Amino acid sequence: MMKSGAAVGIGVAIVVVALIIYAISGIGAKPAEPALEGEINVGLLVATSGDFGAYGRENIEAAMLAESEFNKYLEEEGEKWSIKLVTEDTQSDPEIALEKIMAFNEKGIKLVSGPETSASIISVKEYAGNNDMLLFSCCSVAPSLSVPGDNIFRLITDDTKQGAVFDLLFEHEEIEAVVPVWRGDVWGDGLSQSVKNDFAGGVMDAGIRYDVDAEEFSAQAEDLAGRVQKYVDEYGAEKVAVLYIGFGEMVKFIEAASAHEILGDVRWFGSDSNTNDEALVMEPTVEFTEKTKLTTVQVSASGGSAFYKVRDHVEEALGKKPNSFAHSTYDTIWLIGLAMLETRSIEAGPVAAALPVIAAEHEGAIGSTELNEAGDLADADYSIWGVRDGQWARLGNFDYIDRAITLDESGLGEVRIGMIIPETGSLEYFGEEAMLATQLGVADFNDHLEETGATWSMSLETRDTKSNAQDALAGLESLNEKGISLVLGASSSATITGIKDYADSNDMLILGCCSSAPSLAIPGGRRSESC
């Protein structure tokens, strides 16, 4: 019995040791958590109505494009899962944003693109943090939300940088007195203070803070008129400006401001939340914004091919080019998805830990998506926009590295070039190919101009040569009458011969693609050919 007991004891010991080794080595251990599978919900919290609604609709379109492209990427990588965006409307209301975040949590959705505004971030932040939810905002810029280690990531620079841009812009425009008017929330308070902190070139009025729930602004407009009049009397109207910091309610504010003549005599400036707002170039607002040369700033989006994909997709869907917020939204979906792929997790903790590394290596529609220590977009250039000739126009840019503003002083705007091409007649087959190639070249060149910050663009005006020199000459004369002196086309040597004397005598430059007659190889002529 003793020997048997000893044997049992030894056997038990051996089993225990074996189990320990088994557990340590992992051999035969419980299988790891299964890989991501099936359709995984990701929250998209946007404002499709209310003061921020115009941008929310753009953001949805950009997010849907990102969802489609990211899922194609997963399929190409052989993954067995995909993302599905679950969209909720905040109605531009922070309280509703909180309700929607709570609904996401009840559905088990822990990863959310949004909400967009800083006020909504403030409203939902505590609840999201307490429930292990990760929020990635495209548009929130309040400096007070730049907090390292929290559960908020923002793919946009905070407004301490926008304040510096305004300072340089006011200096460039020789503005000596500024009266700020701002939306009374965490974003408006933060940006107005940032501008005040940076403005060193003159007098900054204490300004007017209005309630976010205000429906009409006659009292504020009257107050503003009195303040502006005081500075105009001292500095002159050309040296005084109004800085408006608000959302879509700017239309109502302008309606009230239009009742005071003095407010239409000074310059107006606005922030990224007003840039490219179509309502500001529509009746009856456009008369005021054009007269006051409304000028705004926004973060530049310059992420190569992804930038153009987002821009063209939104423009096709909504009929207008998007604000840079849409590009940030597109990138947030990709970054969340890539972090899920890297960590094989849908939990906020692992995804948040992986995001900074992934963002540092990613190039998105916004450009570099590298984040700073607070989880915000680290650096970005800014574009300068304005209402000119009844429409939005890009006027220049702010270079983050050089800390310099460059505005277009040339006034080039849209540069028209001519093209004489055989759209009909015996050379019609060739003309069709040449036309398509030229249109592609113009589009690509304009994309290049936009990417490099140029403020002008090229457009093409064509005339049909009907495959004969006589109609080619008539087309050239028509272009000259419109002031177009640079002309492409002239596809045959016969055409070149028929128009050469007219072009020379009217100081026109002809760039022919295909004429190869030796008799036309004349040094110093007004014709340049490329075969």
C-alpha positions as CSV (number, residue, x, y, z in Angstrom):
1,M,0.0,0.0,0.0
2,M,2.8,2.4,0.8
3,K,4.5,1.7,-2.5
4,S,1.2,2.0,-4.3
5,G,0.4,5.3,-2.5
6,A,3.8,6.6,-3.4
7,A,3.3,5.7,-7.0
8,V,-0.1,7.5,-7.0
9,G,1.6,10.5,-5.4
10,I,4.3,10.5,-7.9
11,G,1.7,10.0,-10.7
12,V,-0.3,13.0,-9.5
13,A,2.8,15.1,-9.3
14,I,3.7,14.1,-12.8
15,V,0.2,15.0,-14.0
16,V,0.4,18.4,-12.2
17,V,3.8,19.2,-13.7
18,A,2.5,18.1,-17.1
19,L,-0.5,20.4,-16.8
20,I,1.7,23.3,-15.9
21,I,4.0,22.7,-18.8
22,Y,0.9,22.2,-21.0
23,A,-0.5,25.5,-19.9
24,I,2.7,27.4,-20.2
25,S,3.6,26.0,-23.6
26,G,0.2,26.6,-25.0
27,I,0.3,23.1,-26.6
28,G,-3.3,22.0,-26.9
29,A,-4.5,25.2,-25.3
30,K,-8.0,26.6,-25.9
31,P,-8.1,28.0,-29.4
32,A,-7.6,31.8,-29.8
33,E,-10.5,34.1,-30.2
34,P,-11.9,33.6,-33.7
35,A,-10.8,36.0,-36.4
36,L,-13.1,38.9,-37.5
37,E,-15.9,37.4,-39.4
38,G,-19.1,38.5,-41.1
39,E,-20.5,42.0,-41.2
40,I,-19.3,44.3,-38.4
41,N,-21.2,47.5,-37.6
42,V,-19.3,50.8,-37.3
43,G,-21.2,53.9,-36.1
44,L,-21.5,57.0,-38.3
45,L,-22.8,60.0,-36.3
46,V,-23.4,63.0,-38.5
47,A,-25.7,66.0,-38.8
48,T,-28.0,65.6,-41.8
49,S,-30.1,68.5,-40.6
50,G,-29.7,71.6,-38.5
51,D,-27.0,74.2,-38.6
52,F,-24.3,71.7,-39.7
53,G,-26.6,69.7,-42.0
54,A,-25.0,70.8,-45.3
55,Y,-21.6,69.3,-44.3
56,G,-23.2,66.2,-42.8
57,R,-24.7,65.2,-46.1
58,E,-21.3,65.5,-47.7
59,N,-19.7,63.5,-44.9
60,I,-22.2,60.6,-45.4
61,E,-21.4,60.4,-49.1
62,A,-17.7,60.3,-48.3
63,A,-18.1,57.7,-45.6
64,M,-20.2,55.5,-48.0
65,L,-17.4,55.7,-50.6
66,A,-14.9,54.7,-47.9
67,E,-17.1,51.8,-46.8
68,S,-17.3,50.4,-50.3
69,E,-13.6,50.8,-51.0
70,F,-12.4,49.4,-47.7
71,N,-14.7,46.3,-48.1
72,K,-13.2,45.8,-51.6
73,Y,-9.8,46.0,-50.1
74,L,-10.7,43.4,-47.4
75,E,-12.0,41.1,-50.2
76,E,-8.8,41.4,-52.1
77,E,-6.8,40.6,-49.0
78,G,-8.8,37.4,-48.6
79,E,-10.6,38.5,-45.4
80,K,-13.9,37.0,-44.4
81,W,-15.4,40.2,-42.8
82,S,-16.6,43.6,-43.8
83,I,-17.8,46.8,-42.2
84,K,-21.3,48.2,-42.3
85,L,-21.9,51.8,-41.5
86,V,-24.9,52.4,-39.2
87,T,-25.8,56.1,-39.7
88,E,-27.6,58.3,-37.2
89,D,-28.5,62.0,-37.5
90,T,-27.5,64.3,-34.6
91,Q,-29.7,67.1,-36.1
92,S,-26.8,69.4,-35.1
93,D,-28.0,69.0,-31.5
94,P,-25.5,67.8,-28.8
95,E,-28.3,66.3,-26.7
96,I,-29.5,64.2,-29.6
97,A,-25.9,63.2,-30.3
98,L,-25.8,61.8,-26.7
99,E,-29.0,59.8,-27.4
100,K,-27.6,58.4,-30.5
101,I,-24.3,57.4,-28.8
102,M,-26.3,55.6,-26.2
103,A,-28.3,53.8,-28.9
104,F,-25.0,52.7,-30.5
105,N,-23.7,51.3,-27.3
106,E,-26.9,49.3,-26.7
107,K,-26.4,47.7,-30.1
108,G,-22.8,46.8,-29.2
109,I,-21.3,49.4,-31.5
110,K,-18.1,50.7,-29.8
111,L,-16.3,52.3,-32.8
112,V,-17.8,55.5,-34.1
113,S,-16.9,58.0,-36.8
114,G,-18.3,61.2,-35.3
115,P,-19.9,63.3,-33.9
116,E,-18.8,66.2,-36.0
117,T,-19.0,69.3,-33.8
118,S,-17.0,70.1,-30.6
119,A,-20.3,70.8,-28.7
120,S,-21.5,67.3,-29.5
121,I,-18.1,65.8,-28.5
122,I,-18.4,67.5,-25.1
123,S,-21.9,66.1,-24.8
124,V,-21.0,62.5,-25.5
125,K,-17.4,62.2,-24.3
126,E,-18.0,61.1,-20.7
127,Y,-20.6,58.5,-21.6
128,A,-18.5,57.1,-24.4
129,G,-15.4,56.9,-22.1
130,N,-17.4,55.1,-19.4
131,N,-18.6,52.6,-21.9
132,D,-15.3,51.9,-23.7
133,M,-16.4,53.6,-26.9
134,L,-13.9,55.1,-29.4
135,L,-14.9,58.3,-31.2
136,F,-13.1,59.6,-34.3
137,S,-14.3,63.1,-35.4
138,C,-13.7,64.7,-38.8
139,C,-14.5,68.2,-37.8
140,S,-14.2,69.0,-34.1
141,V,-11.5,71.6,-33.7
142,A,-12.0,73.1,-30.2
143,P,-8.5,73.4,-28.5
144,S,-10.0,72.4,-25.1
145,L,-10.6,68.9,-26.5
146,S,-6.9,68.3,-27.3
147,V,-6.4,65.8,-24.4
148,P,-3.8,63.1,-24.6
149,G,-4.9,59.6,-23.7
150,D,-8.6,60.1,-24.0
151,N,-11.0,58.2,-26.2
152,I,-11.3,61.0,-28.8
153,F,-9.4,61.1,-32.1
154,R,-9.8,64.1,-34.4
155,L,-8.7,64.0,-38.0
156,I,-8.3,67.8,-38.2
157,T,-6.0,70.3,-36.6
158,D,-7.2,72.2,-33.6
159,D,-8.1,75.9,-33.8
160,T,-4.9,77.2,-32.2
161,K,-3.5,76.9,-35.7
162,Q,-6.5,78.6,-37.4
163,G,-6.0,81.6,-35.2
164,A,-2.5,82.0,-36.6
165,V,-3.8,81.9,-40.1
166,F,-6.3,84.7,-39.5
167,D,-3.6,86.8,-38.0
168,L,-1.5,86.6,-41.2
169,L,-4.6,87.0,-43.3
170,F,-5.6,90.2,-41.5
171,E,-2.1,91.5,-41.9
172,H,-2.0,90.7,-45.6
173,E,-5.4,92.5,-46.1
174,E,-4.2,95.5,-44.0
175,I,-7.0,95.2,-41.5
176,E,-6.4,97.2,-38.4
177,A,-9.6,96.7,-36.4
178,V,-11.6,93.4,-36.1
179,V,-15.0,92.8,-34.5
180,P,-15.6,89.1,-33.8
181,V,-19.1,87.6,-33.7
182,W,-19.3,84.0,-32.6
183,R,-21.5,81.0,-31.8
184,G,-21.6,80.6,-28.0
185,D,-20.4,77.0,-27.7
186,V,-17.1,75.3,-26.9
187,W,-16.0,75.6,-30.6
188,G,-17.0,79.2,-31.0
189,D,-15.4,80.2,-27.7
190,G,-12.2,78.4,-28.5
191,L,-11.7,79.8,-32.0
192,S,-12.6,83.3,-31.1
193,Q,-10.1,83.2,-28.2
194,S,-7.5,81.7,-30.4
195,V,-7.9,84.5,-32.9
196,K,-7.7,87.1,-30.1
197,N,-4.5,85.5,-28.7
198,D,-2.8,85.6,-32.1
199,F,-4.0,89.0,-33.4
200,A,-1.1,91.4,-33.1
201,G,-1.6,93.9,-35.9
202,G,-4.3,96.2,-34.5
203,V,-7.4,96.4,-32.3
204,M,-9.5,93.3,-31.5
205,D,-12.9,94.3,-30.2
206,A,-14.4,92.2,-27.3
207,G,-17.0,91.0,-29.8
208,I,-20.5,89.6,-29.6
209,R,-21.2,86.0,-28.4
210,Y,-24.7,84.8,-29.4
211,D,-26.8,81.9,-28.1
212,V,-26.7,78.7,-30.2
213,D,-30.5,78.5,-30.1
214,A,-31.0,82.0,-31.5
215,E,-33.5,82.1,-34.3
216,E,-33.1,85.8,-35.3
217,F,-30.3,88.3,-34.9
218,S,-31.6,91.8,-35.1
219,A,-30.3,92.8,-31.7
220,Q,-26.9,91.3,-32.4
221,A,-26.7,93.0,-35.8
222,E,-27.6,96.4,-34.2
223,D,-24.9,95.9,-31.6
224,L,-22.4,95.0,-34.3
225,A,-23.3,98.0,-36.4
226,G,-22.5,100.3,-33.5
227,R,-19.2,98.7,-32.8
228,V,-18.2,98.7,-36.5
229,Q,-19.2,102.4,-36.9
230,K,-16.9,103.3,-34.1
231,Y,-13.9,101.7,-35.7
232,V,-14.8,103.0,-39.2
233,D,-14.8,106.5,-37.9
234,E,-11.3,106.0,-36.5
235,Y,-9.6,103.8,-39.1
236,G,-11.7,104.0,-42.3
237,A,-14.0,101.3,-43.7
238,E,-11.3,99.6,-45.7
239,K,-9.3,98.9,-42.5
240,V,-12.2,97.3,-40.5
241,A,-13.4,93.8,-40.6
242,V,-16.1,91.5,-39.1
243,L,-15.0,88.0,-38.2
244,Y,-18.0,85.7,-38.1
245,I,-17.6,82.3,-36.4
246,G,-20.7,80.2,-36.8
247,F,-22.5,77.4,-38.8
248,G,-25.4,77.6,-41.2
249,E,-27.1,80.3,-39.1
250,M,-24.8,82.7,-40.8
251,V,-27.5,83.2,-43.5
252,K,-29.9,84.5,-40.9
253,F,-27.3,86.7,-39.3
254,I,-26.5,88.2,-42.7
255,E,-30.2,88.8,-43.2
256,A,-30.3,90.9,-40.0
257,A,-26.9,92.6,-40.9
258,S,-28.2,93.7,-44.3
259,A,-30.5,96.2,-42.6
260,H,-27.4,98.2,-41.5
261,E,-25.6,99.9,-44.3
262,I,-22.4,100.2,-42.4
263,L,-22.1,96.4,-42.1
264,G,-22.0,96.1,-45.8
265,D,-19.2,98.7,-46.1
266,V,-16.5,96.6,-44.4
267,R,-14.8,93.3,-45.0
268,W,-16.2,90.0,-43.6
269,F,-14.2,86.9,-42.8
270,G,-15.4,83.4,-41.8
271,S,-14.0,80.1,-40.6
272,D,-13.9,76.6,-42.0
273,S,-17.5,75.9,-41.1
274,N,-18.6,78.6,-43.6
275,T,-16.3,77.7,-46.4
276,N,-18.0,76.6,-49.6
277,D,-21.5,76.9,-48.0
278,E,-23.7,77.1,-51.1
279,A,-26.3,79.1,-49.1
280,L,-23.8,82.0,-48.9
281,V,-23.7,82.3,-52.7
282,M,-27.5,82.1,-53.3
283,E,-30.1,84.8,-53.2
284,P,-30.6,86.9,-51.2
285,T,-27.4,86.3,-49.3
286,V,-24.9,86.5,-52.2
287,E,-25.3,90.2,-52.7
288,F,-24.0,90.8,-49.2
289,T,-21.2,88.2,-49.2
290,E,-20.0,89.4,-52.6
291,K,-20.0,93.1,-51.6
292,T,-18.1,92.4,-48.4
293,K,-15.7,90.1,-50.1
294,L,-16.4,87.3,-47.6
295,T,-13.1,85.4,-47.1
296,T,-12.8,82.2,-45.2
297,V,-10.1,79.6,-44.3
298,Q,-10.2,75.8,-44.1
299,V,-7.8,72.9,-43.7
300,S,-6.4,71.9,-47.1
301,A,-7.2,68.4,-48.3
302,S,-4.5,67.3,-50.7
303,G,-4.2,63.5,-50.5
304,G,-3.4,62.7,-54.1
305,S,-5.8,60.3,-55.9
306,A,-7.9,59.7,-52.8
307,F,-8.6,63.4,-52.7
308,Y,-10.0,63.4,-56.2
309,K,-12.0,60.3,-55.7
310,V,-13.8,61.8,-52.7
311,R,-14.3,65.2,-54.4
312,D,-15.7,63.7,-57.6
313,H,-17.9,61.3,-55.8
314,V,-19.5,63.9,-53.6
315,E,-19.9,66.4,-56.4
316,E,-21.6,63.7,-58.6
317,A,-24.0,62.8,-55.7
318,L,-24.8,66.3,-54.4
319,G,-23.9,68.6,-57.3
320,K,-21.2,70.5,-55.5
321,K,-17.6,70.2,-54.4
322,P,-17.3,69.2,-50.8
323,N,-15.7,70.9,-47.8
324,S,-12.5,69.3,-46.5
325,F,-14.5,67.7,-43.7
326,A,-15.7,65.1,-46.2
327,H,-12.1,64.1,-46.9
328,S,-11.4,63.7,-43.2
329,T,-14.6,61.6,-42.8
330,Y,-13.5,59.3,-45.7
331,D,-10.1,58.8,-43.9
332,T,-11.7,58.1,-40.5
333,I,-13.5,55.1,-41.9
334,W,-10.3,53.8,-43.5
335,L,-8.2,54.3,-40.3
336,I,-10.8,52.6,-38.1
337,G,-11.0,49.7,-40.5
338,L,-7.2,49.4,-40.8
339,A,-6.8,49.4,-37.0
340,M,-9.4,46.6,-36.7
341,L,-7.6,44.6,-39.4
342,E,-4.3,45.1,-37.6
343,T,-5.5,44.2,-34.1
344,R,-8.2,41.6,-35.2
345,S,-10.4,43.4,-32.7
346,I,-13.6,45.5,-32.6
347,E,-12.9,46.7,-29.1
348,A,-12.0,50.4,-28.5
349,G,-8.9,49.7,-26.4
350,P,-6.8,47.7,-28.9
351,V,-8.0,49.8,-31.9
352,A,-7.1,53.1,-30.0
353,A,-3.7,51.7,-29.2
354,A,-3.0,50.8,-32.9
355,L,-4.4,54.0,-34.4
356,P,-1.4,56.4,-34.0
357,V,1.0,54.0,-35.7
358,I,-1.4,53.3,-38.5
359,A,-2.2,56.9,-39.0
360,A,1.4,57.9,-39.1
361,E,2.0,55.5,-42.1
362,H,-1.3,56.3,-43.9
363,E,-1.8,58.8,-46.7
364,G,-5.5,59.6,-47.1
365,A,-7.8,62.0,-48.9
366,I,-6.8,64.7,-46.5
367,G,-3.1,64.0,-47.1
368,S,-0.9,62.8,-44.2
369,T,-3.1,61.4,-41.4
370,E,-0.3,61.5,-38.8
371,L,-1.6,62.4,-35.3
372,N,-0.1,64.4,-32.5
373,E,0.1,63.4,-28.8
374,A,-3.5,64.5,-28.3
375,G,-4.8,62.3,-31.1
376,D,-5.5,65.2,-33.4
377,L,-4.2,65.7,-36.9
378,A,-0.6,66.8,-36.4
379,D,-0.1,69.4,-39.2
380,A,-2.0,70.8,-42.1
381,D,-1.9,73.6,-44.6
382,Y,-4.9,75.9,-45.0
383,S,-6.8,77.0,-48.1
384,I,-8.0,80.6,-48.4
385,W,-11.5,80.9,-50.0
386,G,-13.7,83.8,-50.9
387,V,-17.0,84.8,-52.5
388,R,-16.0,86.5,-55.8
389,D,-18.2,87.2,-58.8
390,G,-21.1,85.4,-57.1
391,Q,-19.4,82.1,-56.5
392,W,-16.8,80.4,-54.2
393,A,-13.2,80.7,-55.4
394,R,-10.0,79.5,-54.0
395,L,-7.8,82.6,-53.4
396,G,-4.6,81.1,-52.0
397,N,-3.1,79.0,-49.2
398,F,-1.3,79.1,-45.9
399,D,1.8,77.0,-45.8
400,Y,2.2,75.4,-42.3
401,I,6.0,74.8,-42.6
402,D,6.8,78.3,-43.9
403,R,4.1,80.0,-41.8
404,A,3.3,82.1,-44.8
405,I,0.1,83.1,-46.8
406,T,0.2,83.2,-50.5
407,L,-2.7,84.8,-52.3
408,D,-3.3,85.0,-56.0
409,E,-2.5,88.5,-57.1
410,S,-2.7,87.8,-60.8
411,G,-6.5,87.6,-61.0
412,L,-6.1,84.9,-63.6
413,G,-9.2,83.0,-62.5
414,E,-10.4,80.8,-65.3
415,V,-8.0,80.9,-68.3
416,R,-9.6,80.0,-71.6
417,I,-7.7,78.3,-74.3
418,G,-9.0,77.5,-77.8
419,M,-9.1,74.4,-79.8
420,I,-9.8,74.0,-83.5
421,I,-10.5,70.4,-84.3
422,P,-12.3,68.4,-87.1
423,E,-15.4,67.3,-85.2
424,T,-17.1,66.6,-88.6
425,G,-15.9,65.9,-92.1
426,S,-13.3,63.5,-93.5
427,L,-11.1,63.8,-90.4
428,E,-13.9,63.4,-87.9
429,Y,-12.5,60.0,-86.6
430,F,-9.2,61.8,-85.7
431,G,-10.9,64.8,-84.2
432,E,-12.9,62.7,-81.8
433,E,-9.8,61.0,-80.4
434,A,-7.9,64.3,-80.1
435,M,-10.8,65.9,-78.4
436,L,-11.1,63.2,-75.7
437,A,-7.3,63.3,-75.1
438,T,-7.3,67.1,-74.8
439,Q,-10.2,67.1,-72.4
440,L,-8.4,64.5,-70.3
441,G,-5.3,66.6,-70.3
442,V,-7.1,69.8,-69.2
443,A,-8.8,67.9,-66.4
444,D,-5.6,66.4,-65.2
445,F,-3.8,69.7,-65.4
446,N,-6.5,71.4,-63.4
447,D,-6.2,68.7,-60.7
448,H,-2.5,69.4,-60.6
449,L,-3.2,73.1,-60.2
450,E,-5.6,72.4,-57.3
451,E,-3.1,70.0,-55.6
452,T,-0.3,72.6,-55.7
453,G,-2.5,75.4,-54.3
454,A,-2.9,77.4,-57.6
455,T,-5.9,79.6,-57.7
456,W,-6.6,79.5,-61.4
457,S,-7.8,76.9,-63.8
458,M,-7.9,76.1,-67.5
459,S,-11.0,75.8,-69.6
460,L,-11.4,74.7,-73.3
461,E,-13.4,76.4,-76.0
462,T,-13.6,74.5,-79.3
463,R,-14.4,75.3,-82.9
464,D,-15.1,72.7,-85.6
465,T,-12.8,72.9,-88.6
466,K,-15.2,70.6,-90.5
467,S,-12.0,69.1,-91.9
468,N,-11.2,72.1,-94.1
469,A,-8.9,75.1,-93.9
470,Q,-11.6,77.7,-94.6
471,D,-13.8,76.7,-91.6
472,A,-10.6,76.4,-89.5
473,L,-9.8,80.0,-90.3
474,A,-13.4,81.1,-89.4
475,G,-13.0,79.2,-86.1
476,L,-9.7,80.9,-85.4
477,E,-11.2,84.3,-86.1
478,S,-14.1,83.6,-83.7
479,L,-11.7,82.6,-80.9
480,N,-9.7,85.8,-81.5
481,E,-12.8,87.9,-81.2
482,K,-13.3,86.4,-77.7
483,G,-9.8,87.3,-76.7
484,I,-8.4,83.8,-76.8
485,S,-4.9,83.9,-78.2
486,L,-3.6,80.4,-77.3
487,V,-5.0,77.7,-79.6
488,L,-4.6,74.0,-79.7
489,G,-5.4,71.7,-82.6
490,A,-4.8,72.6,-86.2
491,S,-4.4,68.9,-86.9
492,S,-3.2,69.0,-90.5
493,S,-0.5,70.9,-92.5
494,A,-3.2,72.2,-94.8
495,T,-5.1,73.7,-91.8
496,I,-1.8,75.3,-90.5
497,T,-1.1,76.8,-93.9
498,G,-4.6,78.3,-94.1
499,I,-4.5,80.0,-90.7
500,K,-0.8,80.9,-90.3
501,D,-0.9,84.4,-91.7
502,Y,-4.0,85.3,-89.6
503,A,-2.4,83.9,-86.4
504,D,0.8,85.8,-87.0
505,S,-0.9,89.1,-87.7
506,N,-3.1,88.8,-84.6
507,D,-0.4,87.7,-82.2
508,M,-1.9,84.2,-81.7
509,L,0.0,81.1,-80.7
510,I,-0.9,77.9,-82.4
511,L,0.1,74.5,-80.9
512,G,-0.4,71.8,-83.5
513,C,-0.3,68.2,-82.7
514,C,0.2,66.5,-86.0
515,S,1.3,68.7,-88.9
516,S,4.7,67.5,-90.2
517,A,5.1,69.4,-93.5
518,P,8.8,70.5,-93.8
519,S,7.7,73.8,-95.4
520,L,6.1,74.8,-92.0
521,A,9.3,74.3,-90.0
522,I,10.1,78.0,-89.7
523,P,12.2,79.2,-86.8
524,G,10.8,82.1,-84.9
525,G,7.2,81.6,-86.1
526,R,4.1,81.8,-83.9
527,R,3.5,78.0,-84.3
528,S,4.8,75.3,-82.1
529,E,4.3,71.6,-83.1
530,S,4.6,68.3,-81.3
531,C,4.4,65.1,-83.3
